[in-house]
């Protein structure tokens, strides 16, 4: 084979590899149960109007700010300076510890008072060392979608 043919072959291989990698990067990943169709409420809107959304299943959206580094059993979603901790219902599923980007979850929102021990536990499982308040908004999720 000529050098020119080898160069073309290598260029074709590289272009196909880059196309496959970019296609895989755009995939949405699903964890837990399938999320029902519908419009998601941003975390900032949900926290601002907690009483309106608390206690009933809803689709929520935000940016992943933190993930449990022990098991991936919780993550923090943030939007416009407000956040909620997403707990995976009954530890039935987990998300990757390196999960990042935008996510939508389906679950029930509540406001929870944490004990000093719970605050310490959450801080120990944190990667970024984000401060943990003794009062937090929490979503117990049945399903999670993470945009690729």
Short mmCIF file of the C-alpha atoms (twelve columns), coordinates in Angstrom:
data_MODEL
# 
_entry.id   MODEL 
# 
loop_
_atom_site.group_PDB 
_atom_site.id 
_atom_site.type_symbol 
_atom_site.label_atom_id 
_atom_site.label_alt_id 
_atom_site.label_comp_id 
_atom_site.label_asym_id 
_atom_site.label_seq_id 
_atom_site.Cartn_x 
_atom_site.Cartn_y 
_atom_site.Cartn_z 
_atom_site.pdbx_PDB_model_num 
ATOM 1   C CA . UNK A 1   0.000   0.000  0.000  1 
ATOM 2   C CA . UNK A 2   1.235   3.497  -0.744 1 
ATOM 3   C CA . UNK A 3   1.882   6.107  1.925  1 
ATOM 4   C CA . UNK A 4   -1.003  8.126  0.508  1 
ATOM 5   C CA . UNK A 5   -3.405  5.166  0.829  1 
ATOM 6   C CA . UNK A 6   -2.250  4.557  4.423  1 
ATOM 7   C CA . UNK A 7   -2.743  8.232  5.263  1 
ATOM 8   C CA . UNK A 8   -6.288  8.161  3.800  1 
ATOM 9   C CA . UNK A 9   -7.084  4.993  5.698  1 
ATOM 10  C CA . UNK A 10  -5.819  6.518  8.954  1 
ATOM 11  C CA . UNK A 11  -7.771  9.746  8.347  1 
ATOM 12  C CA . UNK A 12  -10.966 7.776  7.674  1 
ATOM 13  C CA . UNK A 13  -10.455 5.729  10.834 1 
ATOM 14  C CA . UNK A 14  -9.884  8.862  12.929 1 
ATOM 15  C CA . UNK A 15  -12.982 10.596 11.541 1 
ATOM 16  C CA . UNK A 16  -15.161 7.545  12.195 1 
ATOM 17  C CA . UNK A 17  -13.775 7.227  15.734 1 
ATOM 18  C CA . UNK A 18  -14.477 10.889 16.469 1 
ATOM 19  C CA . UNK A 19  -18.020 10.587 15.092 1 
ATOM 20  C CA . UNK A 20  -18.709 7.516  17.243 1 
ATOM 21  C CA . UNK A 21  -17.331 9.232  20.355 1 
ATOM 22  C CA . UNK A 22  -19.410 12.340 19.814 1 
ATOM 23  C CA . UNK A 23  -22.555 10.279 19.209 1 
ATOM 24  C CA . UNK A 24  -21.977 8.356  22.454 1 
ATOM 25  C CA . UNK A 25  -21.351 11.595 24.349 1 
ATOM 26  C CA . UNK A 26  -24.798 12.864 23.360 1 
ATOM 27  C CA . UNK A 27  -26.693 9.861  24.719 1 
ATOM 28  C CA . UNK A 28  -29.091 10.278 27.622 1 
ATOM 29  C CA . UNK A 29  -28.482 7.754  30.409 1 
ATOM 30  C CA . UNK A 30  -31.366 6.331  32.463 1 
ATOM 31  C CA . UNK A 31  -31.255 5.021  36.035 1 
ATOM 32  C CA . UNK A 32  -34.055 3.501  38.090 1 
ATOM 33  C CA . UNK A 33  -37.589 3.456  36.695 1 
ATOM 34  C CA . UNK A 34  -38.644 5.149  33.482 1 
ATOM 35  C CA . UNK A 35  -39.663 8.765  33.979 1 
ATOM 36  C CA . UNK A 36  -43.177 9.659  32.842 1 
ATOM 37  C CA . UNK A 37  -43.405 12.195 30.027 1 
ATOM 38  C CA . UNK A 38  -44.132 15.773 30.950 1 
ATOM 39  C CA . UNK A 39  -42.659 19.161 31.644 1 
ATOM 40  C CA . UNK A 40  -39.992 19.304 34.358 1 
ATOM 41  C CA . UNK A 41  -40.049 21.950 37.073 1 
ATOM 42  C CA . UNK A 42  -36.653 23.566 37.681 1 
ATOM 43  C CA . UNK A 43  -35.137 23.059 41.118 1 
ATOM 44  C CA . UNK A 44  -35.164 26.827 41.697 1 
ATOM 45  C CA . UNK A 45  -38.914 27.050 40.990 1 
ATOM 46  C CA . UNK A 46  -39.637 23.977 43.133 1 
ATOM 47  C CA . UNK A 47  -37.695 25.308 46.129 1 
ATOM 48  C CA . UNK A 48  -39.192 28.799 45.775 1 
ATOM 49  C CA . UNK A 49  -42.725 27.324 45.773 1 
ATOM 50  C CA . UNK A 50  -42.046 24.299 47.984 1 
ATOM 51  C CA . UNK A 51  -45.650 24.071 49.283 1 
ATOM 52  C CA . UNK A 52  -46.985 23.846 45.712 1 
ATOM 53  C CA . UNK A 53  -44.850 20.812 44.778 1 
ATOM 54  C CA . UNK A 54  -44.173 18.958 48.041 1 
ATOM 55  C CA . UNK A 55  -45.616 15.541 48.686 1 
ATOM 56  C CA . UNK A 56  -46.573 14.495 45.160 1 
ATOM 57  C CA . UNK A 57  -44.565 12.905 42.351 1 
ATOM 58  C CA . UNK A 58  -43.196 15.427 39.855 1 
ATOM 59  C CA . UNK A 59  -40.506 15.735 37.215 1 
ATOM 60  C CA . UNK A 60  -37.667 18.110 38.269 1 
ATOM 61  C CA . UNK A 61  -34.616 19.433 36.406 1 
ATOM 62  C CA . UNK A 62  -31.265 20.954 37.262 1 
ATOM 63  C CA . UNK A 63  -27.508 20.695 36.932 1 
ATOM 64  C CA . UNK A 64  -25.672 17.984 38.853 1 
ATOM 65  C CA . UNK A 65  -23.574 19.810 41.450 1 
ATOM 66  C CA . UNK A 66  -22.517 16.852 43.593 1 
ATOM 67  C CA . UNK A 67  -22.750 13.043 43.701 1 
ATOM 68  C CA . UNK A 68  -22.246 10.656 46.616 1 
ATOM 69  C CA . UNK A 69  -18.691 9.374  46.322 1 
ATOM 70  C CA . UNK A 70  -19.337 6.245  48.328 1 
ATOM 71  C CA . UNK A 71  -22.145 4.621  46.322 1 
ATOM 72  C CA . UNK A 72  -23.757 7.155  43.983 1 
ATOM 73  C CA . UNK A 73  -26.910 6.871  46.112 1 
ATOM 74  C CA . UNK A 74  -27.592 10.612 46.124 1 
ATOM 75  C CA . UNK A 75  -26.825 13.679 44.055 1 
ATOM 76  C CA . UNK A 76  -27.419 17.394 44.443 1 
ATOM 77  C CA . UNK A 77  -29.265 19.197 41.662 1 
ATOM 78  C CA . UNK A 78  -28.748 22.949 41.396 1 
ATOM 79  C CA . UNK A 79  -30.516 25.636 39.411 1 
ATOM 80  C CA . UNK A 80  -30.120 29.394 39.690 1 
ATOM 81  C CA . UNK A 81  -28.444 29.219 43.116 1 
ATOM 82  C CA . UNK A 82  -30.981 26.848 44.708 1 
ATOM 83  C CA . UNK A 83  -30.488 23.144 45.243 1 
ATOM 84  C CA . UNK A 84  -32.118 19.896 46.310 1 
ATOM 85  C CA . UNK A 85  -30.565 16.588 47.300 1 
ATOM 86  C CA . UNK A 86  -31.890 13.696 45.233 1 
ATOM 87  C CA . UNK A 87  -31.978 10.398 47.109 1 
ATOM 88  C CA . UNK A 88  -32.417 7.188  45.107 1 
ATOM 89  C CA . UNK A 89  -35.543 5.504  46.490 1 
ATOM 90  C CA . UNK A 90  -34.693 2.645  48.873 1 
ATOM 91  C CA . UNK A 91  -31.133 2.497  47.428 1 
ATOM 92  C CA . UNK A 92  -32.602 0.474  44.541 1 
ATOM 93  C CA . UNK A 93  -30.351 2.195  42.016 1 
ATOM 94  C CA . UNK A 94  -27.398 4.573  41.878 1 
ATOM 95  C CA . UNK A 95  -25.866 7.051  39.479 1 
ATOM 96  C CA . UNK A 96  -22.202 7.103  38.452 1 
ATOM 97  C CA . UNK A 97  -19.958 8.871  40.951 1 
ATOM 98  C CA . UNK A 98  -18.622 11.045 38.127 1 
ATOM 99  C CA . UNK A 99  -22.062 12.010 36.792 1 
ATOM 100 C CA . UNK A 100 -22.181 15.610 35.566 1 
ATOM 101 C CA . UNK A 101 -24.290 17.913 33.442 1 
ATOM 102 C CA . UNK A 102 -28.016 18.387 33.262 1 
ATOM 103 C CA . UNK A 103 -30.401 15.877 34.769 1 
ATOM 104 C CA . UNK A 104 -34.105 15.290 35.220 1 
ATOM 105 C CA . UNK A 105 -35.523 13.246 38.064 1 
ATOM 106 C CA . UNK A 106 -38.975 11.960 38.914 1 
ATOM 107 C CA . UNK A 107 -39.806 11.881 42.591 1 
ATOM 108 C CA . UNK A 108 -41.362 13.493 45.634 1 
ATOM 109 C CA . UNK A 109 -40.065 16.777 47.059 1 
ATOM 110 C CA . UNK A 110 -39.876 17.490 50.792 1 
ATOM 111 C CA . UNK A 111 -38.065 19.777 53.210 1 
ATOM 112 C CA . UNK A 112 -36.016 17.874 55.768 1 
ATOM 113 C CA . UNK A 113 -34.376 18.813 59.063 1 
ATOM 114 C CA . UNK A 114 -31.011 17.034 59.354 1 
ATOM 115 C CA . UNK A 115 -29.338 16.006 62.572 1 
ATOM 116 C CA . UNK A 116 -25.685 16.994 63.149 1 
ATOM 117 C CA . UNK A 117 -24.753 13.360 62.424 1 
ATOM 118 C CA . UNK A 118 -26.606 13.433 59.094 1 
ATOM 119 C CA . UNK A 119 -24.900 16.704 58.109 1 
ATOM 120 C CA . UNK A 120 -21.495 15.177 58.914 1 
ATOM 121 C CA . UNK A 121 -22.354 11.987 56.973 1 
ATOM 122 C CA . UNK A 122 -23.361 13.955 53.849 1 
ATOM 123 C CA . UNK A 123 -20.191 16.054 54.022 1 
ATOM 124 C CA . UNK A 124 -18.034 12.928 54.317 1 
ATOM 125 C CA . UNK A 125 -19.614 11.423 51.173 1 
ATOM 126 C CA . UNK A 126 -19.122 14.655 49.231 1 
ATOM 127 C CA . UNK A 127 -16.462 15.057 46.576 1 
ATOM 128 C CA . UNK A 128 -16.527 18.835 46.269 1 
ATOM 129 C CA . UNK A 129 -16.920 19.545 49.954 1 
ATOM 130 C CA . UNK A 130 -20.027 21.643 49.422 1 
ATOM 131 C CA . UNK A 131 -21.473 22.902 52.685 1 
ATOM 132 C CA . UNK A 132 -24.451 20.923 53.956 1 
ATOM 133 C CA . UNK A 133 -27.215 22.854 55.659 1 
ATOM 134 C CA . UNK A 134 -29.156 21.360 58.553 1 
ATOM 135 C CA . UNK A 135 -32.345 22.084 56.563 1 
ATOM 136 C CA . UNK A 136 -32.427 20.867 53.007 1 
ATOM 137 C CA . UNK A 137 -34.829 20.258 50.169 1 
ATOM 138 C CA . UNK A 138 -34.889 16.623 49.206 1 
ATOM 139 C CA . UNK A 139 -36.353 14.606 46.358 1 
ATOM 140 C CA . UNK A 140 -36.809 10.870 46.797 1 
ATOM 141 C CA . UNK A 141 -36.445 9.742  43.193 1 
ATOM 142 C CA . UNK A 142 -37.824 6.735  41.358 1 
ATOM 143 C CA . UNK A 143 -35.943 7.530  38.158 1 
ATOM 144 C CA . UNK A 144 -33.153 9.718  36.834 1 
ATOM 145 C CA . UNK A 145 -32.208 10.849 33.315 1 
ATOM 146 C CA . UNK A 146 -28.762 12.371 32.787 1 
ATOM 147 C CA . UNK A 147 -28.163 14.219 29.531 1 
ATOM 148 C CA . UNK A 148 -25.057 13.133 27.631 1 
# 
